Amino acid sequence: MASNLGYLENLSTYSSYARNSKAIGILWAFFTVCYGLIGITAFLTPEWLGQEEDASSGRIGLWSVCAVVDHDREVCIGKLENFMSFPGKAFQAATVFIGLAVFSAVLTFCAMLFFLCCHSSTVFFTCGWMQLFSAISMMTGCLTYPLGWSGVNVQRICADSGIFNLGKCELRWGYLLAVIACLDAFILCILAFTLATRHLLLSSDSGSLYEGGVNTAYMGDTISMTGSRKSLNLFPLFSINPEGQEDFYAQMRPRSIHTNNSTQGHLPYSAHNFEI
């Protein structure tokens, strides 16, 4: 009775985890896609810095600085296809780190396709490591970006700006998106490692969900004492007769012990043989 209760409890736990892990896995995949879209948007937009009072004075992105000329035309310094045109070494380094984070997010998209042909725990571990690398790269890019605020092109818009000093500018939604993406990546990688580890632990225990027991009072010839597996009625191949009274080929025939009233309390001599 206790073994049956344990079996039902383990089966219920496994079924509950299977349902919950599928739902959590779907949410993880959804937010992974959201993280990639946020990272790409933050990488491309020039809305990282800008003046709070005069929004038309110019805007500063991750790899470009755009200023308004003659009150009607905007000129931008820095082109994505020309790495050396970026305004400052700090902006170049931040662009590299943010670019690596976005590239890792795209690779995570591709790795999610392996759920169709690979073990889910392996895919979760792979995606988790890529998301961890992406989160570290995104965080490094966000911390490196303020080092370029002391550049000449930035000071033309933000006036008295310096390293970690915004001057007359303020942080805009592009930089905030990058910070949110960084936090999102850390949460996603932890969730991926958790799903992978839980799946491995449950897979190792799934083979021992049944803890069977046998009532020996009703045990027949086809039931073994070790559990619910049926045993075979196998006869010994050879037996050693200490006095050599039986022929060797006669020992190969099935032997049975009669238990009628006339033979109770007396066993044949072959029953005393040592069987192999």
ZADO-1210 file (C-alpha; in nm, 4 decimals, padded with zeros to 6 digits):
<atoms>
<atom x="00.0000" y="00.0000" z="00.0000" code="MET" pos="1"/>
<atom x="00.2794" y="00.2406" z="00.0891" code="ALA" pos="2"/>
<atom x="00.4631" y="00.1637" z="-00.2343" code="SER" pos="3"/>
<atom x="00.1486" y="00.2346" z="-00.4370" code="ASN" pos="4"/>
<atom x="00.1034" y="00.5677" z="-00.2620" code="LEU" pos="5"/>
<atom x="00.4667" y="00.6544" z="-00.3331" code="GLY" pos="6"/>
<atom x="00.4219" y="00.5613" z="-00.6976" code="TYR" pos="7"/>
<atom x="00.1112" y="00.7778" z="-00.7323" code="LEU" pos="8"/>
<atom x="00.2830" y="01.0684" z="-00.5579" code="GLU" pos="9"/>
<atom x="00.5887" y="01.0474" z="-00.7857" code="ASN" pos="10"/>
<atom x="00.3701" y="01.0183" z="-01.0935" code="LEU" pos="11"/>
<atom x="00.1662" y="01.3217" z="-00.9869" code="SER" pos="12"/>
<atom x="00.4849" y="01.5222" z="-00.9276" code="THR" pos="13"/>
<atom x="00.6220" y="01.4254" z="-01.2685" code="TYR" pos="14"/>
<atom x="00.2960" y="01.5145" z="-01.4479" code="SER" pos="15"/>
<atom x="00.2701" y="01.8480" z="-01.2673" code="SER" pos="16"/>
<atom x="00.6288" y="01.9371" z="-01.3508" code="TYR" pos="17"/>
<atom x="00.5804" y="01.8370" z="-01.7153" code="ALA" pos="18"/>
<atom x="00.2841" y="02.0734" z="-01.7483" code="ARG" pos="19"/>
<atom x="00.4522" y="02.3599" z="-01.5631" code="ASN" pos="20"/>
<atom x="00.7857" y="02.3237" z="-01.7421" code="SER" pos="21"/>
<atom x="00.6145" y="02.3363" z="-02.0807" code="LYS" pos="22"/>
<atom x="00.4334" y="02.6582" z="-01.9864" code="ALA" pos="23"/>
<atom x="00.7498" y="02.8137" z="-01.8403" code="ILE" pos="24"/>
<atom x="00.9479" y="02.7052" z="-02.1454" code="GLY" pos="25"/>
<atom x="00.6994" y="02.8796" z="-02.3750" code="ILE" pos="26"/>
<atom x="00.7265" y="03.1976" z="-02.1664" code="LEU" pos="27"/>
<atom x="01.1059" y="03.1712" z="-02.1760" code="TRP" pos="28"/>
<atom x="01.1010" y="03.1425" z="-02.5555" code="ALA" pos="29"/>
<atom x="00.8627" y="03.4389" z="-02.5851" code="PHE" pos="30"/>
<atom x="01.0752" y="03.6668" z="-02.3670" code="PHE" pos="31"/>
<atom x="01.3882" y="03.5485" z="-02.5464" code="THR" pos="32"/>
<atom x="01.2386" y="03.6794" z="-02.8699" code="VAL" pos="33"/>
<atom x="01.1435" y="04.0027" z="-02.6924" code="CYS" pos="34"/>
<atom x="01.4981" y="04.0405" z="-02.5627" code="TYR" pos="35"/>
<atom x="01.6391" y="04.0051" z="-02.9119" code="GLY" pos="36"/>
<atom x="01.4013" y="04.2671" z="-03.0523" code="LEU" pos="37"/>
<atom x="01.4833" y="04.5062" z="-02.7670" code="ILE" pos="38"/>
<atom x="01.8555" y="04.4592" z="-02.8235" code="GLY" pos="39"/>
<atom x="01.8304" y="04.5214" z="-03.1985" code="ILE" pos="40"/>
<atom x="01.6195" y="04.8343" z="-03.1427" code="THR" pos="41"/>
<atom x="01.8607" y="04.9716" z="-02.8836" code="ALA" pos="42"/>
<atom x="02.1556" y="04.9016" z="-03.1123" code="PHE" pos="43"/>
<atom x="02.0097" y="05.0874" z="-03.4121" code="LEU" pos="44"/>
<atom x="01.8337" y="05.3843" z="-03.2554" code="THR" pos="45"/>
<atom x="02.0164" y="05.7194" z="-03.2092" code="PRO" pos="46"/>
<atom x="01.7978" y="05.8040" z="-02.9078" code="GLU" pos="47"/>
<atom x="02.0474" y="05.7355" z="-02.6280" code="TRP" pos="48"/>
<atom x="02.1199" y="06.0922" z="-02.5185" code="LEU" pos="49"/>
<atom x="01.9614" y="06.4296" z="-02.5872" code="GLY" pos="50"/>
<atom x="01.8936" y="06.7687" z="-02.4381" code="GLN" pos="51"/>
<atom x="01.6054" y="06.7877" z="-02.1956" code="GLU" pos="52"/>
<atom x="01.5040" y="07.1470" z="-02.2756" code="GLU" pos="53"/>
<atom x="01.5709" y="07.1599" z="-02.6486" code="ASP" pos="54"/>
<atom x="01.4992" y="06.8262" z="-02.8125" code="ALA" pos="55"/>
<atom x="01.5706" y="06.9660" z="-03.1583" code="SER" pos="56"/>
<atom x="01.9323" y="07.0536" z="-03.0748" code="SER" pos="57"/>
<atom x="02.0540" y="06.7027" z="-03.1539" code="GLY" pos="58"/>
<atom x="02.0578" y="06.3433" z="-03.0411" code="ARG" pos="59"/>
<atom x="02.3285" y="06.0925" z="-02.9595" code="ILE" pos="60"/>
<atom x="02.3124" y="05.7218" z="-03.0228" code="GLY" pos="61"/>
<atom x="02.5381" y="05.4275" z="-02.9599" code="LEU" pos="62"/>
<atom x="02.7555" y="05.4825" z="-03.2659" code="TRP" pos="63"/>
<atom x="02.6319" y="05.8157" z="-03.4058" code="SER" pos="64"/>
<atom x="02.5928" y="06.1782" z="-03.3079" code="VAL" pos="65"/>
<atom x="02.3263" y="06.3755" z="-03.4941" code="CYS" pos="66"/>
<atom x="02.3092" y="06.7564" z="-03.4785" code="ALA" pos="67"/>
<atom x="02.0674" y="06.9989" z="-03.6396" code="VAL" pos="68"/>
<atom x="02.2243" y="07.2411" z="-03.8893" code="VAL" pos="69"/>
<atom x="02.0496" y="07.5566" z="-04.0094" code="ASP" pos="70"/>
<atom x="01.7394" y="07.4651" z="-03.8067" code="HIS" pos="71"/>
<atom x="01.6077" y="07.2311" z="-04.0738" code="ASP" pos="72"/>
<atom x="01.8748" y="06.9749" z="-04.1602" code="ARG" pos="73"/>
<atom x="02.0201" y="06.7033" z="-03.9386" code="GLU" pos="74"/>
<atom x="02.3775" y="06.5893" z="-03.9908" code="VAL" pos="75"/>
<atom x="02.4977" y="06.2648" z="-03.8303" code="CYS" pos="76"/>
<atom x="02.8558" y="06.1658" z="-03.7579" code="ILE" pos="77"/>
<atom x="02.9217" y="05.7949" z="-03.7552" code="GLY" pos="78"/>
<atom x="02.8047" y="05.5247" z="-03.9938" code="LYS" pos="79"/>
<atom x="02.7535" y="05.1622" z="-03.9049" code="LEU" pos="80"/>
<atom x="02.9396" y="05.0361" z="-04.2121" code="GLU" pos="81"/>
<atom x="03.2436" y="05.2520" z="-04.1236" code="ASN" pos="82"/>
<atom x="03.3741" y="05.1550" z="-03.7822" code="PHE" pos="83"/>
<atom x="03.6385" y="05.4298" z="-03.7718" code="MET" pos="84"/>
<atom x="03.3756" y="05.6992" z="-03.8206" code="SER" pos="85"/>
<atom x="03.2284" y="05.6357" z="-03.4763" code="PHE" pos="86"/>
<atom x="03.2617" y="05.9433" z="-03.2493" code="PRO" pos="87"/>
<atom x="03.5257" y="05.8316" z="-02.9990" code="GLY" pos="88"/>
<atom x="03.7019" y="05.5173" z="-02.8808" code="LYS" pos="89"/>
<atom x="03.4545" y="05.4650" z="-02.5992" code="ALA" pos="90"/>
<atom x="03.1631" y="05.4619" z="-02.8429" code="PHE" pos="91"/>
<atom x="03.3518" y="05.2132" z="-03.0609" code="GLN" pos="92"/>
<atom x="03.4079" y="04.9788" z="-02.7661" code="ALA" pos="93"/>
<atom x="03.0462" y="05.0117" z="-02.6503" code="ALA" pos="94"/>
<atom x="02.9251" y="04.9368" z="-03.0034" code="THR" pos="95"/>
<atom x="03.1358" y="04.6209" z="-03.0155" code="VAL" pos="96"/>
<atom x="02.9998" y="04.4924" z="-02.6849" code="PHE" pos="97"/>
<atom x="02.6371" y="04.5744" z="-02.7658" code="ILE" pos="98"/>
<atom x="02.6838" y="04.4215" z="-03.1098" code="GLY" pos="99"/>
<atom x="02.8126" y="04.0982" z="-02.9546" code="LEU" pos="100"/>
<atom x="02.5114" y="04.0925" z="-02.7244" code="ALA" pos="101"/>
<atom x="02.2719" y="04.1306" z="-03.0166" code="VAL" pos="102"/>
<atom x="02.4599" y="03.8677" z="-03.2172" code="PHE" pos="103"/>
<atom x="02.4337" y="03.6231" z="-02.9263" code="SER" pos="104"/>
<atom x="02.0606" y="03.6922" z="-02.9075" code="ALA" pos="105"/>
<atom x="02.0249" y="03.6055" z="-03.2761" code="VAL" pos="106"/>
<atom x="02.2222" y="03.2851" z="-03.2225" code="LEU" pos="107"/>
<atom x="01.9827" y="03.1990" z="-02.9401" code="THR" pos="108"/>
<atom x="01.6960" y="03.2274" z="-03.1882" code="PHE" pos="109"/>
<atom x="01.8708" y="02.9773" z="-03.4127" code="CYS" pos="110"/>
<atom x="01.9574" y="02.7441" z="-03.1237" code="ALA" pos="111"/>
<atom x="01.5898" y="02.7240" z="-03.0238" code="MET" pos="112"/>
<atom x="01.5246" y="02.5350" z="-03.3476" code="LEU" pos="113"/>
<atom x="01.7246" y="02.2422" z="-03.2062" code="PHE" pos="114"/>
<atom x="01.4327" y="02.1659" z="-02.9741" code="PHE" pos="115"/>
<atom x="01.2944" y="01.9738" z="-03.2730" code="LEU" pos="116"/>
<atom x="01.5823" y="01.7270" z="-03.2901" code="CYS" pos="117"/>
<atom x="01.7886" y="01.7454" z="-02.9675" code="CYS" pos="118"/>
<atom x="01.7344" y="01.6818" z="-02.6001" code="HIS" pos="119"/>
<atom x="01.5647" y="01.9790" z="-02.4371" code="SER" pos="120"/>
<atom x="01.8110" y="02.0002" z="-02.1472" code="SER" pos="121"/>
<atom x="02.1020" y="02.0309" z="-02.3918" code="THR" pos="122"/>
<atom x="01.9269" y="02.3106" z="-02.5799" code="VAL" pos="123"/>
<atom x="01.8427" y="02.4935" z="-02.2565" code="PHE" pos="124"/>
<atom x="02.2049" y="02.4727" z="-02.1407" code="PHE" pos="125"/>
<atom x="02.3313" y="02.6010" z="-02.4768" code="THR" pos="126"/>
<atom x="02.0853" y="02.8900" z="-02.4861" code="CYS" pos="127"/>
<atom x="02.1554" y="02.9705" z="-02.1209" code="GLY" pos="128"/>
<atom x="02.5303" y="03.0085" z="-02.1818" code="TRP" pos="129"/>
<atom x="02.4688" y="03.2267" z="-02.4874" code="MET" pos="130"/>
<atom x="02.2262" y="03.4444" z="-02.2941" code="GLN" pos="131"/>
<atom x="02.4759" y="03.4781" z="-02.0106" code="LEU" pos="132"/>
<atom x="02.7413" y="03.5919" z="-02.2578" code="PHE" pos="133"/>
<atom x="02.4915" y="03.8306" z="-02.4139" code="SER" pos="134"/>
<atom x="02.3975" y="03.9751" z="-02.0752" code="ALA" pos="135"/>
<atom x="02.7623" y="04.0328" z="-01.9788" code="ILE" pos="136"/>
<atom x="02.8330" y="04.1964" z="-02.3155" code="SER" pos="137"/>
<atom x="02.5263" y="04.4185" z="-02.2863" code="MET" pos="138"/>
<atom x="02.6211" y="04.5245" z="-01.9343" code="MET" pos="139"/>
<atom x="02.9793" y="04.5985" z="-02.0402" code="THR" pos="140"/>
<atom x="02.8547" y="04.8101" z="-02.3307" code="GLY" pos="141"/>
<atom x="02.6222" y="05.0086" z="-02.1058" code="CYS" pos="142"/>
<atom x="02.9063" y="05.0764" z="-01.8603" code="LEU" pos="143"/>
<atom x="03.1530" y="05.1685" z="-02.1366" code="THR" pos="144"/>
<atom x="02.9190" y="05.4115" z="-02.3123" code="TYR" pos="145"/>
<atom x="02.9416" y="05.6951" z="-02.0506" code="PRO" pos="146"/>
<atom x="03.3200" y="05.7075" z="-02.1023" code="LEU" pos="147"/>
<atom x="03.2569" y="05.8755" z="-02.4374" code="GLY" pos="148"/>
<atom x="03.0498" y="06.1636" z="-02.3022" code="TRP" pos="149"/>
<atom x="03.3593" y="06.3797" z="-02.2781" code="SER" pos="150"/>
<atom x="03.4067" y="06.3773" z="-02.6568" code="GLY" pos="151"/>
<atom x="03.3973" y="06.6961" z="-02.8592" code="VAL" pos="152"/>
<atom x="03.0975" y="06.5909" z="-03.0649" code="ASN" pos="153"/>
<atom x="02.8976" y="06.5110" z="-02.7529" code="VAL" pos="154"/>
<atom x="02.9897" y="06.8386" z="-02.5826" code="GLN" pos="155"/>
<atom x="02.8539" y="07.0346" z="-02.8794" code="ARG" pos="156"/>
<atom x="02.5096" y="06.9063" z="-02.7874" code="ILE" pos="157"/>
<atom x="02.5334" y="06.8523" z="-02.4125" code="CYS" pos="158"/>
<atom x="02.7559" y="07.1573" z="-02.3363" code="ALA" pos="159"/>
<atom x="02.9383" y="07.0758" z="-02.0100" code="ASP" pos="160"/>
<atom x="02.9235" y="06.6961" z="-02.0431" code="SER" pos="161"/>
<atom x="03.2044" y="06.4710" z="-01.9235" code="GLY" pos="162"/>
<atom x="03.2717" y="06.1132" z="-01.8189" code="ILE" pos="163"/>
<atom x="02.9592" y="06.0014" z="-01.6303" code="PHE" pos="164"/>
<atom x="02.8386" y="06.3633" z="-01.6500" code="ASN" pos="165"/>
<atom x="02.5440" y="06.4323" z="-01.8781" code="LEU" pos="166"/>
<atom x="02.5735" y="06.8110" z="-01.8725" code="GLY" pos="167"/>
<atom x="02.2560" y="06.9541" z="-02.0264" code="LYS" pos="168"/>
<atom x="02.1547" y="06.6198" z="-02.1749" code="CYS" pos="169"/>
<atom x="01.9455" y="06.3388" z="-02.0333" code="GLU" pos="170"/>
<atom x="01.9230" y="05.9681" z="-02.0883" code="LEU" pos="171"/>
<atom x="01.6647" y="05.8729" z="-02.3463" code="ARG" pos="172"/>
<atom x="01.4723" y="05.5553" z="-02.4155" code="TRP" pos="173"/>
<atom x="01.7475" y="05.3904" z="-02.6225" code="GLY" pos="174"/>
<atom x="01.9878" y="05.3647" z="-02.3293" code="TYR" pos="175"/>
<atom x="01.7048" y="05.2579" z="-02.0969" code="LEU" pos="176"/>
<atom x="01.6131" y="04.9820" z="-02.3416" code="LEU" pos="177"/>
<atom x="01.9723" y="04.8568" z="-02.3291" code="ALA" pos="178"/>
<atom x="01.9644" y="04.8478" z="-01.9478" code="VAL" pos="179"/>
<atom x="01.6306" y="04.6637" z="-01.9493" code="ILE" pos="180"/>
<atom x="01.7680" y="04.4172" z="-02.2045" code="ALA" pos="181"/>
<atom x="02.0681" y="04.3525" z="-01.9804" code="CYS" pos="182"/>
<atom x="01.8465" y="04.2643" z="-01.6831" code="LEU" pos="183"/>
<atom x="01.6204" y="04.0580" z="-01.9069" code="ASP" pos="184"/>
<atom x="01.9151" y="03.8541" z="-02.0366" code="ALA" pos="185"/>
<atom x="02.0368" y="03.7708" z="-01.6849" code="PHE" pos="186"/>
<atom x="01.6885" y="03.6543" z="-01.5825" code="ILE" pos="187"/>
<atom x="01.6484" y="03.4474" z="-01.8992" code="LEU" pos="188"/>
<atom x="01.9825" y="03.2706" z="-01.8599" code="CYS" pos="189"/>
<atom x="01.9031" y="03.1798" z="-01.4974" code="ILE" pos="190"/>
<atom x="01.5642" y="03.0473" z="-01.6058" code="LEU" pos="191"/>
<atom x="01.7233" y="02.8445" z="-01.8878" code="ALA" pos="192"/>
<atom x="01.9746" y="02.6838" z="-01.6492" code="PHE" pos="193"/>
<atom x="01.6945" y="02.6072" z="-01.4026" code="THR" pos="194"/>
<atom x="01.4800" y="02.4379" z="-01.6671" code="LEU" pos="195"/>
<atom x="01.7751" y="02.2357" z="-01.7942" code="ALA" pos="196"/>
<atom x="01.8803" y="02.1218" z="-01.4453" code="THR" pos="197"/>
<atom x="01.5295" y="02.0313" z="-01.3340" code="ARG" pos="198"/>
<atom x="01.4746" y="01.8321" z="-01.6521" code="HIS" pos="199"/>
<atom x="01.7959" y="01.6357" z="-01.5942" code="LEU" pos="200"/>
<atom x="01.7086" y="01.5600" z="-01.2310" code="LEU" pos="201"/>
<atom x="01.3607" y="01.4449" z="-01.3239" code="LEU" pos="202"/>
<atom x="01.4897" y="01.2341" z="-01.6117" code="SER" pos="203"/>
<atom x="01.7277" y="01.0519" z="-01.3777" code="SER" pos="204"/>
<atom x="01.4432" y="00.9740" z="-01.1377" code="ASP" pos="205"/>
<atom x="01.1866" y="00.8822" z="-01.4015" code="SER" pos="206"/>
<atom x="01.3189" y="00.5265" z="-01.4259" code="GLY" pos="207"/>
<atom x="01.2489" y="00.4597" z="-01.0578" code="SER" pos="208"/>
<atom x="00.9001" y="00.6059" z="-01.0288" code="LEU" pos="209"/>
<atom x="00.7502" y="00.2623" z="-00.9547" code="TYR" pos="210"/>
<atom x="00.8389" y="00.1217" z="-00.6196" code="GLU" pos="211"/>
<atom x="00.6601" y="-00.2100" z="-00.6473" code="GLY" pos="212"/>
<atom x="00.5969" y="-00.4570" z="-00.3726" code="GLY" pos="213"/>
<atom x="00.4789" y="-00.8186" z="-00.3770" code="VAL" pos="214"/>
<atom x="00.2562" y="-00.9840" z="-00.1219" code="ASN" pos="215"/>
<atom x="00.4395" y="-01.3091" z="-00.0563" code="THR" pos="216"/>
<atom x="00.1196" y="-01.4763" z="00.0623" code="ALA" pos="217"/>
<atom x="-00.0081" y="-01.4723" z="-00.2980" code="TYR" pos="218"/>
<atom x="00.3264" y="-01.5135" z="-00.4717" code="MET" pos="219"/>
<atom x="00.3238" y="-01.7682" z="-00.7499" code="GLY" pos="220"/>
<atom x="00.5953" y="-01.9393" z="-00.9457" code="ASP" pos="221"/>
<atom x="00.6210" y="-01.6597" z="-01.2036" code="THR" pos="222"/>
<atom x="00.6817" y="-01.3718" z="-00.9579" code="ILE" pos="223"/>
<atom x="01.0193" y="-01.2787" z="-00.8178" code="SER" pos="224"/>
<atom x="01.0893" y="-01.1275" z="-00.4805" code="MET" pos="225"/>
<atom x="01.2609" y="-00.8191" z="-00.6272" code="THR" pos="226"/>
<atom x="00.9490" y="-00.6458" z="-00.7527" code="GLY" pos="227"/>
<atom x="00.6941" y="-00.6746" z="-01.0281" code="SER" pos="228"/>
<atom x="00.9144" y="-00.8418" z="-01.2885" code="ARG" pos="229"/>
<atom x="00.8213" y="-01.1951" z="-01.3780" code="LYS" pos="230"/>
<atom x="01.0844" y="-01.4590" z="-01.3596" code="SER" pos="231"/>
<atom x="01.1246" y="-01.7636" z="-01.5807" code="LEU" pos="232"/>
<atom x="01.1029" y="-02.1221" z="-01.4594" code="ASN" pos="233"/>
<atom x="01.4547" y="-02.2139" z="-01.5545" code="LEU" pos="234"/>
<atom x="01.5990" y="-02.5501" z="-01.4667" code="PHE" pos="235"/>
<atom x="01.9670" y="-02.5862" z="-01.3776" code="PRO" pos="236"/>
<atom x="02.1910" y="-02.6925" z="-01.6613" code="LEU" pos="237"/>
<atom x="02.4144" y="-02.9194" z="-01.4565" code="PHE" pos="238"/>
<atom x="02.4011" y="-03.0802" z="-01.1154" code="SER" pos="239"/>
<atom x="02.6751" y="-03.2560" z="-00.9263" code="ILE" pos="240"/>
<atom x="02.5836" y="-03.5891" z="-00.7818" code="ASN" pos="241"/>
<atom x="02.8325" y="-03.6625" z="-00.5030" code="PRO" pos="242"/>
<atom x="02.7913" y="-04.0396" z="-00.5358" code="GLU" pos="243"/>
<atom x="02.7447" y="-04.0545" z="-00.9164" code="GLY" pos="244"/>
<atom x="02.4264" y="-04.2699" z="-00.9008" code="GLN" pos="245"/>
<atom x="02.2525" y="-04.0888" z="-01.1907" code="GLU" pos="246"/>
<atom x="02.3507" y="-04.0767" z="-01.5506" code="ASP" pos="247"/>
<atom x="02.4665" y="-03.7362" z="-01.6825" code="PHE" pos="248"/>
<atom x="02.2065" y="-03.7272" z="-01.9612" code="TYR" pos="249"/>
<atom x="01.9312" y="-03.8175" z="-01.7232" code="ALA" pos="250"/>
<atom x="02.0072" y="-03.5011" z="-01.5292" code="GLN" pos="251"/>
<atom x="01.9174" y="-03.2904" z="-01.8339" code="MET" pos="252"/>
<atom x="01.5504" y="-03.3944" z="-01.8083" code="ARG" pos="253"/>
<atom x="01.3148" y="-03.1771" z="-01.5999" code="PRO" pos="254"/>
<atom x="01.2824" y="-03.3021" z="-01.2478" code="ARG" pos="255"/>
<atom x="00.9879" y="-03.2554" z="-01.0192" code="SER" pos="256"/>
<atom x="00.9304" y="-03.3326" z="-00.6584" code="ILE" pos="257"/>
<atom x="00.6103" y="-03.5170" z="-00.5817" code="HIS" pos="258"/>
<atom x="00.4247" y="-03.3890" z="-00.2793" code="THR" pos="259"/>
<atom x="00.1502" y="-03.6506" z="-00.2436" code="ASN" pos="260"/>
<atom x="00.0655" y="-03.8149" z="00.0853" code="ASN" pos="261"/>
<atom x="00.2806" y="-04.1150" z="00.0207" code="SER" pos="262"/>
<atom x="00.5980" y="-03.9133" z="-00.0229" code="THR" pos="263"/>
<atom x="00.5465" y="-03.6384" z="00.2372" code="GLN" pos="264"/>
<atom x="00.8489" y="-03.5952" z="00.4583" code="GLY" pos="265"/>
<atom x="01.0688" y="-03.7888" z="00.2141" code="HIS" pos="266"/>
<atom x="01.2477" y="-03.6217" z="-00.0781" code="LEU" pos="267"/>
<atom x="01.4152" y="-03.8047" z="-00.3680" code="PRO" pos="268"/>
<atom x="01.7847" y="-03.8436" z="-00.3542" code="TYR" pos="269"/>
<atom x="01.8278" y="-03.6036" z="-00.6513" code="SER" pos="270"/>
<atom x="01.6894" y="-03.3189" z="-00.4414" code="ALA" pos="271"/>
<atom x="02.0010" y="-03.3367" z="-00.2247" code="HIS" pos="272"/>
<atom x="02.2306" y="-03.2720" z="-00.5188" code="ASN" pos="273"/>
<atom x="02.4242" y="-02.9514" z="-00.5478" code="PHE" pos="274"/>
<atom x="02.2757" y="-02.7628" z="-00.8426" code="GLU" pos="275"/>
<atom x="02.4569" y="-02.5103" z="-01.0630" code="ILE" pos="276"/>
</atoms>
